[in-house]
Amino acid sequence: MSAPFDLCNVQGDILTGLPKKVETYWFIQIKDCEVDDFRQRLSHIVPLITSCAQTDVDRSKCAQHKKKGELLTLSGVNIAFSKKGLCKIGITEPLSNDIESETQVHKDPFEHGMRETASKLNDRTEGDSNTWFPEFKQDIHCLVFITGDCQHSVDHTFASIKHIFGHTITEIKTVTGTVRPGDQEAHEHFGYLDGVSQPAIKGVHDDPLPGGKGQKEPLDQGVILLKRDGDEQKESRPDWTLDGSFLAFRYLSQLVPEFQDFIDSNNPCGAEDDFLGAQLVGRWKSGAPIVLAPHSDNPKLGKDRDANNNFDYDIHSQKICPFVAHTRKTNPRADLDGPTKNRILRRGITFGPEVTKEEKKNKCTDPANDRGLLFKCYQSNIKNGFEFIQNSWANNPTFPFLKFNPGPPTSVDPKPGFGNGEGEGPGFDPIIGQAVDGGERLIDIKGGNGHRGKIGLPTEWVISKGGEYFFSPSISTLRDVFAVRGHGDL
């Protein structure tokens, strides 16, 4: 029987999300000859780890200070280990099971790592089309991330973490994200409100629900946390995995001027500005869903958490919201019958500078101005969660599995970036969908309305440049299993 659920034992970013204006990610290796010392020093890190209970308190304080027009000074710390990192500190027990059949082995993503399984995501790690940073091709053992109200708060805490680990580690990569300024706070770099539709978890988000009136029945805790009800491998996992979660991290660069140029150049005549963008994303930039605001943006709706998630898709039509819309591809709602096991809790933060006047003028991203999203998400099963959403939905041209009306393909407006194409299915997720080897991506936002018309997307506007899978253990597991009590001062 599982121990009683305790928010004090769960790392804070998993279920609640660490409050932040700034977040630094620190990817490290543990030195071969320093493993014992690293584990002793880890015992000094454990008291600094922010729990879900503390995160709830911090968020409440932030809200109170915000009402007063003040900013609360705070920082948060969480830590996670890759499979190779666990093996490095002597924890070799498998956390999940590979499934073998007569024809193939279904590799568990965590057990094998993102670099080894990147081809399943259509990421490009080798050859002329390679997009991954070299750092992410190295072994990464551990990820520490520090959040705060400003860069100074993060840097102060980061310095303490570095001091504690000292000579026991080698730094692989450090990257920092910040929320966007002014009225673009909580919007990603394309300009769309992010993080609108998050699932609720039983016993955690019962009141109020994070999705407002549109939130469906809360998920079992085991969809996100290991060894809780809803975890498909609950009985086979080691006891120490209780209340941990798998973290998928992605470094995603965004070609913002190029995306906006495509939208502006191909927006239907007479339509509201950014109508095509709303079709491709599934929401207007304010966060208002196109299902509820089919012709123009509705900022009031976008801000209304009780309304902007309260909808379903018409499973027989894409007349209002295309089947390929990013929000529909990654959370199909009524298109599928209760895909609860394929839900994730998304966390992340934007990085990089705002688009410059020169970039807007040239409609092209300056290579020196890398910008995008430091994406991470949590789930109890990466194969059902992140990997399934990316591979089986976003990258799958036949999903949702609905056929269009029969008949030959029709010509489409021969504007730059458009093309004709054969084939069934709505196409790729236009935002995060990736074709094999960066190949052609076609979408159909007309099929089902009486004819078929394929639109060719001229480029990938979101480019994966690396990532890794990690396990975020419970705080008691960090203290009692991963760390070793040391002696003396550091």
C-alpha positions in Angstrom: 0.0 0.0 0.0 1.4 3.4 -1.0 2.2 6.0 1.7 -0.3 8.8 2.2 0.1 11.5 -0.4 2.1 14.5 0.9 2.7 17.7 -1.1 5.8 18.3 1.1 7.4 15.2 -0.5 6.9 16.2 -4.2 9.2 18.6 -6.0 7.5 21.9 -6.5 7.7 22.2 -10.3 5.9 19.0 -11.0 2.3 19.6 -9.8 2.2 23.3 -9.2 5.0 24.9 -11.2 7.7 27.0 -9.6 6.8 30.7 -9.8 9.3 32.6 -11.9 10.3 35.6 -13.9 13.8 34.0 -14.6 14.9 30.4 -14.7 18.4 29.0 -15.1 18.9 25.4 -16.3 22.2 23.8 -15.3 23.2 20.5 -17.1 26.1 18.7 -15.4 28.1 15.5 -15.4 29.3 13.8 -12.2 33.0 13.1 -12.3 34.0 9.4 -12.2 36.3 9.8 -9.2 33.9 12.1 -7.3 30.7 10.0 -7.0 30.9 9.4 -3.3 31.7 13.1 -2.6 28.9 14.2 -5.0 26.4 12.1 -3.0 27.6 13.5 0.3 27.2 17.0 -1.1 23.8 16.2 -2.4 22.7 15.8 1.2 23.4 19.6 1.6 21.3 20.3 -1.5 18.2 18.5 -0.3 17.2 21.2 2.2 17.2 23.7 -0.6 14.8 21.8 -2.8 11.4 23.5 -3.1 8.4 21.2 -2.5 4.9 21.5 -3.9 3.6 22.6 -0.5 6.2 25.4 -0.4 5.4 26.3 -4.0 1.7 26.7 -3.1 2.7 29.1 -0.3 5.0 31.0 -2.6 2.3 31.4 -5.3 -0.2 32.7 -2.7 2.4 35.3 -1.5 3.1 36.3 -5.1 -0.6 36.9 -5.7 -0.9 39.0 -2.6 2.2 41.1 -3.5 0.9 41.5 -7.0 -2.3 43.1 -5.8 -0.2 45.6 -3.9 1.9 46.3 -7.1 4.9 44.7 -5.5 7.2 41.9 -6.5 8.1 39.2 -4.0 11.7 38.3 -3.7 12.1 34.5 -3.9 13.8 31.6 -5.6 13.1 27.9 -6.1 15.3 24.9 -6.7 14.5 21.4 -8.2 16.7 18.6 -9.4 16.4 15.6 -11.7 18.6 12.8 -13.0 19.0 11.1 -16.3 19.2 7.3 -16.5 23.0 7.6 -17.0 23.1 9.9 -14.0 21.3 7.3 -11.8 23.7 4.6 -13.0 26.6 7.0 -12.2 25.5 7.2 -8.5 25.0 3.4 -8.4 21.2 3.2 -8.8 20.9 0.8 -11.7 17.4 -0.6 -11.1 15.2 0.0 -14.1 12.4 2.4 -13.5 10.3 1.2 -16.4 10.0 -2.0 -18.5 10.9 -2.3 -22.2 8.2 -4.3 -24.0 9.4 -6.9 -26.4 7.3 -8.4 -29.2 8.1 -10.9 -32.0 8.9 -8.1 -34.4 10.4 -5.3 -32.3 11.5 -4.0 -28.9 9.6 -0.9 -27.7 12.3 1.0 -26.0 11.4 2.9 -22.9 12.4 6.5 -23.6 13.9 7.2 -20.2 15.9 4.0 -20.0 17.6 4.8 -23.3 17.7 8.6 -23.3 16.5 11.2 -25.7 19.6 11.2 -27.9 19.3 7.5 -28.6 15.6 7.7 -29.3 15.6 11.1 -31.1 14.8 9.6 -34.4 11.4 8.6 -33.1 10.7 12.3 -32.6 12.1 13.1 -36.1 14.8 15.1 -34.4 18.0 15.5 -36.4 21.2 14.6 -34.4 23.5 13.6 -37.2 24.3 14.4 -40.9 23.9 17.5 -42.9 20.5 18.3 -41.5 21.7 18.0 -37.9 20.2 20.7 -35.6 21.2 19.5 -32.1 23.8 21.4 -30.1 26.9 19.4 -29.4 26.4 19.7 -25.6 23.2 17.7 -25.8 25.1 14.9 -27.6 27.3 14.5 -24.5 26.2 12.4 -21.4 24.2 14.6 -19.1 23.8 13.1 -15.7 21.8 15.8 -13.8 19.7 18.8 -14.3 19.4 21.5 -11.7 17.0 24.4 -12.3 16.7 27.5 -10.3 13.8 30.0 -10.6 13.3 33.4 -9.1 11.8 36.9 -9.3 14.8 38.3 -11.0 18.3 37.5 -12.3 19.9 38.5 -9.1 17.8 36.1 -7.0 18.5 33.2 -9.3 22.3 34.0 -9.5 22.5 34.2 -5.7 20.9 30.7 -5.3 22.8 29.3 -8.3 26.1 30.4 -6.7 25.2 28.5 -3.5 24.4 25.3 -5.5 27.7 25.6 -7.4 29.6 26.0 -4.2 28.0 22.9 -2.6 28.7 20.6 -5.6 32.2 22.2 -6.0 34.7 20.0 -7.8 32.5 16.9 -8.0 30.9 17.9 -11.3 31.6 19.1 -14.8 29.3 21.7 -16.4 27.9 20.7 -19.8 25.6 23.6 -20.5 23.9 26.5 -18.7 21.0 28.3 -20.3 18.7 31.0 -18.8 15.1 31.9 -19.8 13.0 34.9 -18.9 9.4 35.7 -19.2 8.6 38.2 -22.0 8.1 41.9 -21.1 5.0 43.9 -20.6 1.7 42.7 -22.0 3.6 39.7 -23.6 4.2 38.1 -20.2 2.9 34.4 -20.4 3.0 34.6 -24.2 5.5 32.6 -26.2 7.6 34.3 -28.9 5.1 33.8 -31.7 2.8 36.0 -29.5 0.3 33.4 -28.3 -0.8 33.0 -24.7 0.9 29.8 -23.4 -0.1 27.2 -20.8 -3.8 27.8 -21.0 -5.1 24.2 -20.9 -3.4 22.2 -18.1 -5.0 19.1 -16.7 -6.1 19.0 -13.1 -4.8 16.3 -10.7 -7.0 14.6 -8.1 -6.2 15.6 -4.6 -4.1 18.5 -5.8 -6.2 20.8 -8.1 -9.7 19.9 -6.9 -10.6 23.5 -6.1 -10.1 25.6 -8.1 -9.5 23.6 -11.2 -6.6 25.0 -13.4 -8.8 24.8 -16.5 -11.8 26.6 -15.0 -15.2 25.4 -16.1 -13.7 23.8 -19.2 -11.6 21.4 -17.1 -12.7 17.8 -17.5 -12.6 15.3 -14.7 -9.2 15.6 -12.9 -6.6 13.0 -13.8 -5.5 10.2 -11.5 -2.3 11.2 -9.7 -0.5 8.3 -11.3 -0.8 9.9 -14.8 1.9 12.3 -13.5 3.4 10.7 -10.4 5.0 7.2 -10.3 3.4 4.4 -8.2 0.1 6.3 -7.6 -3.2 5.2 -8.9 -3.2 5.6 -12.7 0.4 4.7 -13.2 0.3 1.7 -15.6 3.5 0.3 -14.1 2.7 1.0 -10.5 3.3 -2.5 -9.2 6.6 -3.2 -11.0 8.4 0.0 -10.1 10.9 0.3 -7.2 9.4 1.6 -4.0 11.7 4.6 -4.0 10.2 5.9 -7.2 6.9 6.8 -5.3 5.9 10.5 -6.0 8.7 11.0 -8.6 7.9 12.0 -12.1 9.6 11.8 -15.5 10.8 15.1 -16.9 11.2 15.7 -20.7 13.3 18.7 -21.6 13.5 20.3 -25.0 15.5 23.3 -26.2 13.2 24.7 -28.9 14.3 27.6 -31.1 11.6 29.7 -32.9 11.9 31.5 -36.2 9.5 34.3 -35.3 9.9 36.8 -38.2 9.6 33.9 -40.7 6.4 32.6 -39.1 4.8 36.0 -38.9 5.7 36.7 -42.6 4.0 33.4 -43.6 0.9 34.3 -41.7 0.8 37.9 -43.0 1.5 36.8 -46.6 -1.1 34.1 -46.7 -3.9 35.4 -44.5 -7.2 35.0 -46.4 -8.5 38.2 -48.1 -11.0 40.0 -45.9 -10.2 38.0 -42.8 -9.1 39.4 -39.5 -5.4 40.0 -39.1 -3.7 36.8 -37.8 -6.7 34.6 -38.8 -4.5 32.1 -40.4 -2.3 32.1 -37.3 -5.3 31.4 -35.1 -6.2 28.5 -37.4 -2.7 27.0 -37.2 -2.4 27.4 -33.4 -6.1 26.8 -32.5 -6.2 30.0 -30.4 -5.8 33.7 -31.0 -2.9 35.5 -29.5 -5.0 36.5 -26.5 -5.6 32.9 -25.7 -9.2 32.9 -27.0 -9.9 29.6 -28.7 -10.9 29.9 -32.3 -13.8 27.5 -31.6 -15.4 30.2 -29.4 -14.1 33.1 -31.4 -14.3 31.9 -35.0 -13.9 35.2 -36.8 -11.8 37.6 -34.7 -9.8 37.7 -31.5 -11.6 38.2 -28.2 -9.1 39.4 -25.5 -11.8 39.4 -22.8 -12.5 35.7 -23.5 -8.8 35.0 -23.7 -8.4 36.3 -20.1 -11.4 34.5 -18.7 -10.0 31.2 -17.2 -13.6 30.0 -16.7 -14.4 30.4 -20.4 -11.3 30.1 -22.6 -11.0 26.4 -21.9 -14.7 25.5 -21.9 -15.2 23.9 -25.3 -14.9 20.8 -27.4 -14.2 20.2 -31.1 -16.7 19.1 -33.6 -15.4 15.6 -34.3 -17.0 15.6 -37.8 -15.7 19.0 -39.0 -12.8 21.3 -39.2 -14.9 24.2 -40.5 -14.0 26.3 -37.5 -10.9 24.7 -36.1 -8.6 22.7 -38.4 -7.7 19.2 -37.4 -4.1 20.2 -37.6 -4.3 23.1 -35.3 -1.6 22.8 -32.6 -4.0 22.8 -29.7 -6.2 20.2 -31.4 -3.3 18.0 -32.4 -1.8 17.9 -28.9 -5.0 17.8 -26.9 -7.7 16.3 -29.2 -10.6 16.6 -26.6 -13.7 15.1 -28.1 -11.8 13.9 -31.2 -10.8 10.9 -29.1 -12.6 9.1 -26.4 -10.9 10.1 -23.1 -7.2 10.0 -23.9 -6.4 10.7 -20.3 -3.2 8.6 -20.2 -1.7 10.9 -22.9 -1.8 14.0 -20.8 1.2 15.9 -19.5 1.9 18.9 -17.2 3.7 21.5 -19.2 6.4 23.8 -17.7 8.8 26.0 -19.5 9.9 29.5 -20.1 10.9 31.7 -23.1 14.5 32.5 -23.8 16.3 35.0 -26.1 15.7 38.6 -27.1 12.6 40.2 -28.5 12.5 40.5 -32.3 14.4 43.5 -33.5 13.2 46.1 -36.0 15.9 44.9 -38.4 14.6 41.3 -38.2 11.0 42.5 -38.8 12.1 44.5 -41.8 14.1 41.6 -43.3 11.5 39.0 -42.2 14.4 36.8 -41.1 15.9 35.7 -37.8 19.4 37.0 -37.1 21.4 33.9 -36.2 22.9 35.9 -33.2 19.4 36.3 -31.8 18.5 32.7 -30.9 15.1 32.7 -29.2 12.5 30.2 -28.3 11.2 28.0 -25.5 12.9 26.0 -22.8 10.2 23.4 -22.7 9.8 20.8 -20.0 6.9 18.5 -19.1 6.0 15.9 -16.5 4.4 12.5 -16.7 4.6 9.0 -15.2 5.2 7.4 -18.6 7.2 9.3 -21.3 6.1 6.8 -23.9 2.4 7.6 -23.2 3.1 11.3 -22.6 5.6 13.5 -24.3 6.9 11.0 -26.9 3.3 9.8 -27.9 2.1 13.4 -28.3 5.1 14.4 -30.4 5.4 11.2 -32.5 1.9 9.8 -32.8 0.0 13.1 -32.9 2.1 16.1 -33.9 4.4 14.3 -36.4 1.6 12.0 -37.7 -0.1 13.4 -40.9 -3.0 11.0 -40.6 -4.0 12.1 -37.1 -6.8 12.7 -36.1 -7.8 9.5 -37.9 -10.6 11.0 -40.0 -11.0 10.7 -43.7 -11.8 13.7 -45.9 -14.4 13.8 -48.6 -13.4 11.7 -51.7 -12.2 13.3 -54.9 -9.0 14.5 -56.5 -6.8 17.2 -54.8 -7.7 20.7 -55.8 -5.4 23.6 -56.7 -4.7 26.1 -54.0 -3.8 29.7 -54.2 -0.2 29.6 -55.8 1.3 32.0 -53.3 4.8 31.5 -52.0 5.0 28.6 -49.6 1.9 26.9 -51.0 1.8 23.7 -53.0 -0.3 20.8 -54.1 -0.1 17.4 -52.6 -1.7 13.9 -52.6 -2.6 11.8 -49.6 -5.2 11.3 -46.9 -5.1 12.9 -43.5 -5.0 16.5 -42.2 -1.2 16.7 -42.1 1.5 17.8 -39.5 1.1 19.9 -36.5 2.2 23.2 -38.1 3.9 24.5 -35.0 5.8 21.6 -33.5 5.3 18.8 -36.1 8.5 17.5 -37.7 8.9 15.4 -40.8 11.6 12.8 -41.3 15.0 14.5 -42.1 13.3 17.9 -42.2 11.3 16.9 -45.2 8.2 18.5 -46.7 5.3 19.3 -44.4 1.8 19.5 -45.8 -1.4 20.5 -44.0 -5.0 20.5 -45.1 -7.2 23.1 -43.4 -10.0 22.8 -46.0 -10.7 19.1 -46.3 -14.0 18.1 -44.7 -15.6 21.3 -46.0 -16.4 19.8 -49.4 -13.0 19.6 -51.0 -9.3 18.9 -50.3 -6.5 21.4 -50.6 -3.0 20.8 -49.3 -0.9 23.7 -48.1 2.8 23.4 -48.1 4.6 24.8 -45.1 7.9 26.4 -46.3 9.9 25.6 -43.2 9.9 24.4 -39.6 9.4 27.4 -37.4 10.2 25.5 -34.2 13.5 23.7 -34.3 14.6 21.2 -31.7 18.2 21.8 -30.8 18.6 19.2 -28.0 17.1 17.7 -24.9 17.1 14.8 -22.5 14.8 12.7 -20.3 15.1 12.9 -16.5 13.6 11.5 -13.4 12.6 14.0 -10.7 12.6 12.0 -7.5 10.6 12.7 -4.3 12.4 14.8 -1.7 12.5 11.8 0.7 14.1 9.7 -2.0 16.7 12.4 -2.7 17.5 12.4 1.0 17.3 8.7 1.9 18.3 7.0 -1.4 20.3 9.3 -3.6 22.2 11.3 -1.0 24.7 10.0 1.5 25.3 11.8 4.8 28.7 13.5 4.8 31.0 14.6 7.5 32.2 18.1 8.2 31.9 21.4 6.4 32.1 21.8 2.6 
